């Protein structure tokens, strides 16, 4: 029969086999199995909060790890992604790609979905927003510093920034280190350290183009200077063990001559020997040190 899912045919044969009667008895309609997922797609006329509430109730009744549980959970994530984009827009001024911020916020959204209890009577956006924003702030706190600094100093820098703004408005001038220390209840040394930490937040490339005030050439050409004593570091380090092996008198003569800048006559008067004797000791000692350096090389 039309409109029915199936029919059953009952053939009744008469005993003499001369006639066959055919009756059709309709079976009861069997509804098709509903596919897993939300009762209506996100693009339907249902309100997002109403649909989310329905999905959370369904999620709570499903077995974790099942295919339907995973489907409903993924649907909740996609349905609430606008919440992540809204929270990420607050950090648009940071020097981080917006895609990275949205990814971090999505991690917070997933954590909020896994912890949300629809029976508590709280709307999901109200519950999820602190988790999403907190995850983004944690990302900036832990990964966006050019140089890794202790969390204590990161938090101190934030406190100093807030206290500095408040004091500047009240005093109509920039606060001093002592005033900041009194306001926060910390030592002046901690304030100085916290202010210096701000230099570690961002870094400039050595190949960056200079501004008009900085002059010509990249930053690498305008930083540092040539240390003329750098070439002698290797020789000084190699001489230390050789000097330690010298007899006390010869070692003292070397120290007075090359570190005290005394003449041979002054050294002779200091030690109580003649200038000629000082000269012979210097020549012999320097030859010994030179041979020691050559043998090590």
PyMOL commands that set and color helices and strands:
alter all, ss='L'
color gray80, all
select helices_A, chain A and resi 48-60+67-79+81-91+98-115+118-120+124-143+151-171+177-184+188-200+219-221+230-244+248-258+264-271+275-296
alter helices_A, ss='H'
color red, helices_A
select strands_A, chain A and resi 7-13+20-26
alter strands_A, ss='S'
color yellow, strands_A
deselect
rebuild
show_as cartoon
